[in-house]
């Protein structure tokens, strides 16, 4: 049975932080999601929804679901027009394997919601290092590189030793046995000898996208009397 307790959207988040509140759907009922989407439509606002599984998406009002751009891979939905992203992209998202793409796409969709250009490079893990090295020249020109990898999680350390931009590690719950649902990849990133590597929680593609967005917002600021950061 759907809960009837009130939902309180954080309507001032954009003014405080520079980005909208996102609806985390995993713990919400279809009725609650319907109400949030209906409220955004009434206010003529855009909305990003994450962890919206296909079964739960199918349980939404068909009338409201028609307004959502739904991505089955990342389990994200976007309410409102998806604007053309900037070109050329300043952010790259790189995965170790194809099993990491779901989390990578969550990061990509988060950035695309804010018209941030994204270069997606998938399945270039260090087990076949030549696959990654083929892209190094391109990646060295990126302001931010988000690495998404499970197993032993080596990719972030390797990447942070090759490119000058900010590298954000997203550990993924991919692997067997002692991979421990992403804990091994998380610990590997936290213990990395690569200086300046930034780490978010396991499977947190959305968090990586927001970390990149914060950095890009800072780079765009111009201090009084200064030339700006980027």
N, C-alpha and C positions, 0 to 999 in steps of 0.2 A: 504493500500500500504506500502511495506517495506521501511524503511528508508535507505538512501544510505550514511549516514555520517560515517566517519571512526571510527573504534574501536581501542583502544590503550591498549593492554594487559600490565599488570604490570609484565614485565619479570624479574625484579630484586627482587621481593618480597621474594623469597626463601632465597636469600643471606642476606636480611635485617632482616627477621622475623623468618625464619626457616620453612616456609610452603608456598606452591604455591598459586597463585591467584586462586580463585574459581569463576566460572561463575554463576552469579545470573540471572536466565533466565526469571523471572516473567515479567520484563519490556523490554525484548528483543524479537525481531521478529524471526520467524524460519530462515529467511535469515541470520540474524546476527549470530545466533547460528551456522548455517551451516558453515559460514565463520570462526568462532572461532575454531570449531572442525577441519575443513580442515587445518587451520594454525597449529594446534597442531600436527596433523598427519604428515604434511610435515616436521615439526621440530622434529618428533619422541619424542614428549613430552606426559606425562600423563595429565589428566584433570579431575577435579571434577566439576560437574554442579548441582546446587540446584534450587528448585522451578520450576522444569521442569514438568508441568502438562501433563497428558496423551494426551490431545488434541494437545498440542503444540509439544510433542514428536512425535506424529503421523504425524505432518506436516513437520518434518525434512526430508531431503533427505534420501531415503531408503538405499542408498549406504553408507552414513555416519552413519546412525543409527545402521547399522550392527556392527559397531566397538564399540558401547556403551553398557555397562552393565547397564540396566535400572531397577530401583526398583519402582514399582507402589505404594507402601505404602508411602515411604518418598518423592517421586517425585524427586529423585536424579539419576544422571547417572555418570558413571565413564568410562573414555577413558583410555585404557591401561590395563595391567595385574593387577588383584587384588591379591597381594601377600598374602601368608599365614600369619596370624597375630601371634604375639608373644604369648607364652603360659608359665605360666598361665597369665590371664589378670590382669592388674593393675587398670582398670577403670570399674566401674559398672554404668549402666544406669537403673534407677528405675522409673516406672510410677505409678501414683495414680490409673488410670483406663485404660481400653482398648481404650477409646477415645483419649488418649494422645500418643498413639503409633506412629502416623505419625511423630510427632515432635521428639520423642525419636529416631526413626529410622534415622532421618536426622543427629542427633548427632552421632549415631553409625556408619553410613556410612562415615561421615567425619573422624572419628578416624580410621576406617578400611582402608580407602584410604592411611593412613600413617602407616599401619601395626601395629596399636596399638590394643592389645587384649581388647575385650569388653565383659563383662558379662551383658546380658540383662535380667532384671527381671520386668515383667509387671503385672499390675492389682493387686497391693498390697497396696492400699490406706488405710488411717487411719480409714475409716468407718468400716473396719474389721481389726483392728490393729494386730491381731494374724498372718495375712498373711505376714506382714512386719517383725514381730518379729522372724518368722521362718528363716529369712535370715540374721539376725543381725550378727551372728558369721562370716559368709562369708564376709559380707560387711565391718566389722571391719578390715579385712586384705587388703582392697583396698586402693590404694593411693588416688584415686579420686572417688567420687560418684556424678553422675549427676542425679538430681531429676526432674521429668517432671510431672507437675500436674496443673489442672485447678480448677474450683469451688472456694472454699475458700482458696486453696493453702496451706494446713497445712503440707503436706508431707515434704517439705524442712526443716522446723523448727524441726520436730520430728527427721528426719534423722541426722541433725547437732547436736542434743543432744545425739546421740547414737554411732556415729563413730568418730575416731580421724582424718581420712583423710579429704582432702579438699572436701567440699560439694558445688556444683554449682546448683542453683535453676533456672529452666526454667518454668516460668508461661505459662499456655496454655489457649487459648480462648475457654475453654470448660465450659458450664454451662448456667444457665438461669438468666434472670432479672438482679439483682445487681451484678452478676458475671462480667457483663460489658465487654464482649469480652476479658477477661484475666486481666483487670485492677485490680480487687479485688485480684486475686492471686499474681499479681505483687506487690501491696501495702503490702500484707501480708508478702511476702518474704523480702521486704525492711524494714519492721517494726519488723522483727523477733528478739526475745530475744536470739536466739542461736548465740553465738559469732563466728565471722569469716565466716559467710555464704556469698557466692558470688552469685550475681544475674545478669542474663542477661535479655534481653527484651522478650516480649511476643512472643511465638512460635519460638524463635531463637535457634533451636537445633544446627544449624551450629555454631553460636557464642559460645555456651557451649562447643562444640567439640574443637573449636580453643582455648578457655580458658584452657581446660584440656591439650591440646597439648603444649601450652606455659609453663605450670607448669611442665609437664614431661620433656620438653627440659631443663629447669632450673635444675631440679633434676639430670639430667645426666651430667651436667657440672662438671669439676674438676678444682678448682682454683689452681693457681701456688703454688706448695709445700703443697697442702692440700690433703685430702682424698676423696673429692667429697661430693656430697649431697645425693647420692642414688645409 
